[in-house]
């Protein structure tokens, strides 16, 4: 594996999207600030804005760093490098996961900090919040996997829509799950069996999607 080339490709993707990340982070900070006010209406606005920011960020990153390379002058640059399909796939998965995880984790830590710091927000919201945000990470991995394997903008957009529909169904399911509703309003952070199983299931889904993507990509003879 050519680690020098992989590092160069990761840096390229980071450089190309650095201002975009700052823009989404700024919008995310605004969303967290709305929630931090404690005002009911602003909390609702902040929650919607935060979910929108994370979803839009994921699609923007994938379209720009994966699908967009088919429509820009990036491929000639890649062809000039001593790179294999394995190197390319590794670089793309690492770059995209790091690019998404930095703002995602930053905003998640911020919202958890707001919940802990506001007496009006019960600490029991924290497991629920982490589960919901992790589901958005799963959805992002699904879109990334689709983009890398299909190399199609249409399939990528379709995967985004499917992921969003599933997220809405998941949100409704979790919000009505007895194990979650029983603890969400408590002043203590409670990781019961339902919450742990949901989080473990999400973690497994992420591993399956990323490993599956790598294996499918490894079967290709080239990345062009």
C-alpha positions as CSV (number, residue, x, y, z in Angstrom):
1,X,0.0,0.0,0.0
2,X,1.4,3.4,-1.0
3,X,1.0,5.4,2.2
4,X,2.5,8.6,0.7
5,X,-0.1,8.7,-2.0
6,X,-2.9,7.9,0.3
7,X,-1.8,10.8,2.6
8,X,-1.6,13.1,-0.4
9,X,-5.1,12.2,-1.5
10,X,-6.5,12.7,1.9
11,X,-4.9,16.1,2.2
12,X,-6.3,17.0,-1.3
13,X,-9.9,16.3,-0.2
14,X,-9.4,18.2,3.0
15,X,-8.0,21.2,1.2
16,X,-10.8,21.3,-1.4
17,X,-13.6,21.3,1.2
18,X,-12.0,23.2,4.1
19,X,-14.2,26.3,3.7
20,X,-17.3,24.2,3.2
21,X,-16.7,22.5,6.5
22,X,-16.3,25.8,8.3
23,X,-19.6,27.0,6.8
24,X,-21.5,24.0,8.0
25,X,-19.8,24.2,11.4
26,X,-20.9,27.8,11.7
27,X,-24.5,26.8,10.9
28,X,-24.2,24.0,13.5
29,X,-22.9,26.4,16.1
30,X,-26.0,28.6,15.4
31,X,-28.2,25.5,15.9
32,X,-26.6,24.6,19.2
33,X,-26.9,28.2,20.3
34,X,-30.6,28.2,19.7
35,X,-30.9,25.1,21.8
36,X,-28.8,26.6,24.5
37,X,-31.2,29.5,25.0
38,X,-33.7,27.2,26.7
39,X,-36.6,28.8,24.8
40,X,-39.0,26.2,23.6
41,X,-39.5,27.6,20.1
42,X,-35.7,28.2,19.6
43,X,-35.0,24.7,20.9
44,X,-37.3,23.3,18.2
45,X,-35.7,25.5,15.5
46,X,-32.2,24.5,16.7
47,X,-33.0,20.8,16.6
48,X,-34.3,21.0,13.0
49,X,-31.4,23.2,11.9
50,X,-28.9,20.8,13.5
51,X,-30.3,17.7,11.8
52,X,-30.4,19.6,8.5
53,X,-26.8,20.8,8.8
54,X,-25.5,17.2,9.5
55,X,-27.5,15.7,6.6
56,X,-26.6,18.4,4.1
57,X,-22.9,18.2,5.2
58,X,-22.8,14.5,4.5
59,X,-24.2,14.8,1.0
60,X,-22.1,17.8,0.2
61,X,-18.9,16.0,1.2
62,X,-19.6,12.9,-0.8
63,X,-20.7,14.7,-3.9
64,X,-17.7,17.0,-3.8
65,X,-14.9,14.4,-3.0
66,X,-16.2,11.3,-4.7
67,X,-18.9,11.8,-7.4
68,X,-17.6,15.3,-8.3
69,X,-14.3,13.9,-9.4
70,X,-16.0,12.4,-12.4
71,X,-17.0,15.8,-13.7
72,X,-13.9,17.8,-12.8
73,X,-10.2,17.7,-13.8
74,X,-9.2,15.6,-10.8
75,X,-8.9,12.2,-12.6
76,X,-5.9,13.3,-14.7
77,X,-4.2,14.1,-11.4
78,X,-5.0,10.6,-10.0
79,X,-3.9,8.8,-13.2
80,X,-0.5,10.4,-12.8
81,X,0.0,8.9,-9.4
82,X,1.3,5.4,-8.6
83,X,-2.0,4.4,-7.1
84,X,-4.0,1.1,-7.0
85,X,-7.7,0.6,-6.4
86,X,-6.9,-0.4,-2.9
87,X,-5.0,2.8,-2.3
88,X,-7.7,4.9,-3.8
89,X,-10.5,3.3,-1.8
90,X,-8.5,3.5,1.4
91,X,-7.8,7.2,0.8
92,X,-11.4,8.0,0.0
93,X,-12.9,6.2,3.0
94,X,-10.4,7.7,5.4
95,X,-10.7,11.2,3.9
96,X,-14.5,11.2,3.9
97,X,-14.9,9.7,7.3
98,X,-12.4,12.2,8.8
99,X,-13.9,15.2,7.0
100,X,-17.4,14.2,8.3
101,X,-16.4,13.1,11.8
102,X,-14.6,16.3,12.8
103,X,-17.7,18.6,12.5
104,X,-20.1,15.8,13.5
105,X,-18.2,15.0,16.7
106,X,-17.6,18.7,17.4
107,X,-21.4,19.4,17.2
108,X,-22.3,16.3,19.2
109,X,-19.9,17.3,22.0
110,X,-21.3,20.8,21.9
111,X,-25.0,19.7,22.2
112,X,-24.1,17.2,25.0
113,X,-22.4,20.1,26.8
114,X,-25.5,22.2,26.4
115,X,-27.7,19.5,27.9
116,X,-25.3,19.1,30.8
117,X,-25.1,22.8,31.4
118,X,-28.8,23.6,31.2
119,X,-31.0,22.8,34.2
120,X,-34.1,23.0,31.9
121,X,-32.8,20.2,29.7
122,X,-32.8,16.7,31.5
123,X,-29.6,14.8,31.3
124,X,-31.7,11.8,30.2
125,X,-31.7,13.4,26.8
126,X,-28.0,12.5,26.3
127,X,-28.3,8.8,25.3
128,X,-31.3,9.7,23.0
129,X,-29.2,12.5,21.4
130,X,-26.2,10.3,20.8
131,X,-28.3,7.5,19.3
132,X,-30.1,9.9,16.9
133,X,-26.8,11.6,15.9
134,X,-25.1,8.2,15.4
135,X,-27.9,7.2,13.1
136,X,-27.0,10.2,10.9
137,X,-23.5,8.8,10.8
138,X,-24.8,5.5,9.7
139,X,-26.8,7.2,7.0
140,X,-23.7,9.1,5.9
141,X,-21.7,5.8,5.6
142,X,-24.5,4.4,3.5
143,X,-24.3,7.3,1.1
144,X,-20.5,7.2,1.0
145,X,-20.6,3.4,0.2
146,X,-23.1,4.0,-2.6
147,X,-21.1,6.8,-4.1
148,X,-17.8,4.8,-4.1
149,X,-19.3,1.6,-5.4
150,X,-21.7,3.0,-8.0
151,X,-19.7,6.1,-9.0
152,X,-23.0,7.6,-9.9
153,X,-24.6,10.9,-8.9
154,X,-28.1,9.5,-9.4
155,X,-27.5,6.5,-7.2
156,X,-25.8,8.7,-4.6
157,X,-28.8,11.1,-4.5
158,X,-31.1,8.1,-4.3
159,X,-29.2,6.7,-1.4
160,X,-29.4,10.1,0.4
161,X,-33.2,10.2,-0.1
162,X,-33.5,6.6,1.1
163,X,-31.3,7.3,4.1
164,X,-33.4,10.4,5.0
165,X,-36.6,8.4,4.8
166,X,-35.2,5.6,7.0
167,X,-33.9,8.3,9.5
168,X,-37.4,9.7,9.8
169,X,-38.8,6.2,10.5
170,X,-36.0,5.5,12.9
171,X,-36.6,8.8,14.7
172,X,-40.3,8.0,15.1
173,X,-39.5,4.4,16.3
174,X,-36.9,5.5,18.9
175,X,-39.1,8.3,20.2
176,X,-41.8,5.8,21.0
177,X,-39.6,3.0,22.3
178,X,-40.5,2.3,26.0
179,X,-36.9,1.9,27.1
180,X,-36.1,5.3,25.7
181,X,-39.2,7.3,26.7
182,X,-38.9,6.0,30.3
183,X,-35.5,7.6,30.8
184,X,-35.5,10.6,28.4
185,X,-36.9,13.0,31.0
186,X,-34.8,11.9,33.9
187,X,-32.1,14.1,35.5
188,X,-29.6,11.2,35.2
189,X,-27.9,9.7,32.2
190,X,-29.3,6.2,31.9
191,X,-27.9,3.7,29.4
192,X,-30.4,0.9,29.6
193,X,-30.6,-2.3,27.5
194,X,-32.7,-0.6,24.7
195,X,-30.2,2.3,24.4
196,X,-27.2,0.1,24.4
197,X,-28.6,-2.3,21.8
198,X,-29.5,0.6,19.5
199,X,-26.0,2.1,19.7
200,X,-24.3,-1.3,19.2
201,X,-26.5,-2.0,16.2
202,X,-25.6,1.4,14.7
203,X,-21.9,0.7,15.3
204,X,-22.1,-2.7,13.6
205,X,-24.0,-1.1,10.7
206,X,-21.1,1.4,10.2
207,X,-18.5,-1.4,10.3
208,X,-20.5,-3.6,7.8
209,X,-21.0,-0.6,5.4
210,X,-17.3,0.4,5.4
211,X,-15.8,-3.1,5.2
212,X,-18.4,-4.1,2.6
213,X,-17.4,-1.0,0.5
214,X,-13.7,-1.8,0.7
215,X,-14.3,-5.5,-0.3
216,X,-16.6,-4.5,-3.3
217,X,-14.1,-1.9,-4.4
218,X,-11.2,-4.4,-4.2
219,X,-12.9,-6.5,-6.9
220,X,-12.6,-3.6,-9.4
221,X,-9.6,-3.6,-11.7
222,X,-9.2,0.2,-11.6
223,X,-10.9,3.3,-10.2
224,X,-11.4,5.1,-13.4
